[in-house]
Amino acid sequence: MEISIKSAVLLAAILLTGLSAGLFYAWQVSVIPGTRRVADVTYLETMQSINRAILNPAFFLIFLGSLVMLTVSTVQQYSNEPVFGWVLAAAVVYAIGTFGITAFGNVPLNDMLDALDLAQLSAEKISETRSQYEGLWNRYHLIRTICSVLSFLLALLAVFK
């Protein structure tokens, strides 16, 4: 069985987007409920640690790779009308709802949290910081989770057209 470059790129886009959606979904249903149960300082320390650890090649491969491969696949599928619309929709949803929300929502919050020396903060300031960070971060995360799953679904539907 021979696979064309165009098909291989679409397959890679679907795979990477599926992995991205899976990561965000798993976080939504496991990490967020788990961190709601811990003390304020533990929550902030945990988020600082996770936010630093996730900046690794495996994460960047799926997070940025999805965007790149969806974009390349959209260009490649331009003349293939039924597939093009689905891949374009997947790329736009991912670019705005997953990549954009992360870059302009979650990352600035992560940077703000990373700059804090938690050992120097009072218990009151720790509680206030968590309150300001957690709700907004979780809302952004829910949006990017929904968008990454929707993007995966749209890209997957392209295969059936």
N, C-alpha and C positions, 0 to 999 in steps of 0.2 A: 504494500500500500504506500503510495507516494502522496506526500502532503505538500501543498504549495506554501510559499513564504507567506502569502496573504492569510491562509488558513492557520499557519503556525503562529503568526502574530495575534490573530483573533483568539486562538486557544490560549496563548500566553496571557493575553489581556483578561480573559475569563478566569484563568487560574489565579493570577495575582489579585484580581478584584475579589474573587471568592475568599482568598486567604485574608485579605484586608477586612472584608465584611465579617469573616469568622473571628478575627482578632477583636474587632470592636464589639461584636455581639457577645462574645465570651466575657469580655470585660464588663459589659452592661449587666449581664445576668449573674456574675460571680464576684468580681472585684468590688464593684460599687455596693452591692448589698453587704459584703463582708466589711468594707471600711466604714459603713454606717454604724457598725457595732463597737468601734474602738474609741478610746479616749482621744480628745482633741490633739494633744501633742503626738500621740502615736499615729494618728491620721496624717498629720502634716509631715512627720518624719518619713512615713511610708510613701506618701506621694512624692516627696523630694527624691527619695531613693529610686522609686519606679521611673520617675520622669528622667532621671539621669541614666538609668540602665537601659531604657527603651531606645535610646539613641545609639543604635548599633546597626551593622550592615544588614542583618536579616530583616529588621523592621523597615529600614530604608528601601530594601529591595521590593517588599510588597507595597509599601505606602507610596513611594515615588514611582516604582515600576508599574503599578496599576495605571497611574496617570499617564505615563509615557506610552505604555502599550495601548491603552484605549485611544489616545490621540493618534498614534501611528496607524492603528487599525481603522480609525475613522477616515483618515486620509486615503488609505488603501482601498476602502470599501466605497469610496465616493461614487463610482460608476455602477455599483451593485445596489440599486435603489432599495429593495426591501431590507437588506442587511444594514445599509448605511444609516437609515433612520434610527434603528435600534441601537447601533453602536454609538452614533452621535449623541443620542439621549443618555446613554450610559456614561459617556465621557463628560457631558455637561453636568449631570447630576454628581458625578464623582468630583469633578474639578471644583464645583461651587460648594456642594454640600458636605463633602468629605475633606478634600484638600484645603479648600478655602476656610471652612469652619475651624479646622485644626490650626492652620497657619495664623489666622486672625482672631481666633477665640481661645482655644486651649493653650497654644504655645505662649502667648503673652501672659496668661495666668500662671503657667508653669515657670516662666522666667521670673515673674514677680515672687513666686514662692521660693524659687531656688536662691534668690538674692537674700533671703532672710536667714539670720543666725538664730535659730529657734531657742538655743540655750540662753540667749540674751533677752528673750521676751517673757513678760509676766504671764501668769495663767489667764488673766483677763484678755491680754493681747492675743494669746494663742487661740482662745475661744473665738474672739472677734475675727481673727484671720481665717480660721476654718469656716466660719459662717459666711464670710465674704467670698471665699474661694470655692467651697464645695458645691453650693447650689448652682452657681453660674457654670462651673466646670462640668458638672453633671448634665446640665441642660445642653451645653454645646456637644457633649459626648453623645447624648441621645440623638441629636440631629445628625451627627456624622455617622452614627450607627445605622439609623434609618436610611440615610443616603447611600451608604456603602452597600447595604443589603439590596436596596432598590437598583443601584448601578449594576450589581452582580446579576440580578434578575433580568434587567434590560439587555445586558451583554449576552446572557445565556439565551434569551429569546431570539437574538440575532441568528443563532445557529439553526433555529427551526424555521427560518424564513427562506 
